[in-house]
Amino acid sequence: MNSNPMRFDFGIARRVLQVSVPLMGSMVGNLIMMLVDRICLARYSDDTLAASGPAIYTAMAIVGFFTAFAGFSRSCVAQAFGRSGRDEAAYQAAVGMVVAAVLAAVLVLLAPVIELIPRLSNRPAAITALESQFLYWAAYFGSVMTLNMSLSSYFSGIGQTRVTLIAGLIGQVVELFMTVGLVFGKFGLPELGMRGSAIGTLFGTSAMLVFYLSRLPQEVWHQLTQRVFKRGATVVADMMLRVRRGLPLGVSAGVDNLGNAAFIWMIAGLGAIALAANNVNLTVNYIGIVPLIGLGIGCSVLCGNAIGANDFSQVPRIIFVTWVIELAYVAVVALFEITMPEQLLNPFGLSHKPEAIRSAAVGTAQVLWLYALAFTFSMTGAAVLEAFGLTRFLFATRLVLMWAFSIPTIYFMTLGRDGNADFLPICWVVGAFFEGVIGAMYVWRIWTAVKHRQNAIALAPAGA
């Protein structure tokens, strides 16, 4: 192994890609499902189109809290696997399953309350009724997603991300079939419209759950029955660790999702042209950062393995190699976004838009790479901080910089600029700047944690 952490290591690069590439494939599949879902609701009726945006963003914010909370299990499994191998990783996975089951039950119980959220708005009653239908069932598919997150955390934590890819593909096929069928009443299924979209997602996530359970190795079931259900004191202590570290992670995910929604609403303040141009760019931006999310998680898993093995010197090497791969990808993205923005945007509806929207969308696309560049450091930094268990710092940094600085700055910048679509690219540049500051804070905290060999995840031995 190279002693210099700033030298590229092809062995580490291969391991990062082995873990990350399947995750990227699964995330691209999720994007396709989201697009199909929106297309179905858009074609079903004008009311379902109007209701789909608020309903989906609200569901993402709520469900994202629970899945991120349960997802902390991945870091616990990764550390346990790096320290002692599969047996201890299986125990940590079993604890994560119990925590996820409790979270899933809470989410289901909250369904009648979540259903009432749209009534707090002043949108037309017909629209809020459709939103309520979706949100009620979102609590159910969100509970299954929470369970799936705990199960996928085991496979990701031990580096078997191909299992998560296959599970994702199965869920995507089932969901696409059921969503189209239940929204429009095809394939012999009832026509349920807005409600059918959410129920289709429930079927897809349930198919994933069945697959995960079928692939779960015997040692996890053994730990679940022999340790979790029979050694109460140790399990309670481990579950409390998940609460202390997982709760800030869940809240951070909710804060992030709400911040993204707030950004879109502030862009709406620039007028219909800016909003339409921004909507075209959102999909392109998501495609641009999906590989970065996968690489960040892969980096987190390998760092968690190294931390669990008490090999802190490995962490900077893993991060550096991941950054090199990510920055190479961002360079390619930047090349396309700067030199051929129209060709990138046309497949997502730009070619049929009026000239004013086309001009604003192209100008915005040419600066999107700045956000991808900043996201490289914020996403990877957040994932690695999670591997250390430093989730409170992660949450506090995101909360302060996003809601005390970034969102207010963009809000005041957009005031009084209704109809000024040319201001849209500037909003993205400002957002990218603050995302970069968040990333810099995360990198500083990681450097401190490595220097002082900090580990905020105190794992109990599997046999304790």
LINTA-V129184 format. One record per helix or strand of 3 or more residues. SS is the DSSP state (alpha for helix, beta for strand). FROM is the first residue (numbers start at 1). LEN is the number of residues. If there is no record, write none. Layout:
BEGIN
SS_FROM_LEN + SS_FROM_LEN
END
This chain:
BEGIN
alpha_10_35 + alpha_46_26 + alpha_73_12 + alpha_86_24 + alpha_111_4 + alpha_117_4 + alpha_125_33 + alpha_161_24 + alpha_194_22 + alpha_218_11 + alpha_232_37 + alpha_272_37 + alpha_313_27 + alpha_341_6 + alpha_350_3 + alpha_355_11 + alpha_368_21 + alpha_391_24 + alpha_421_31
END
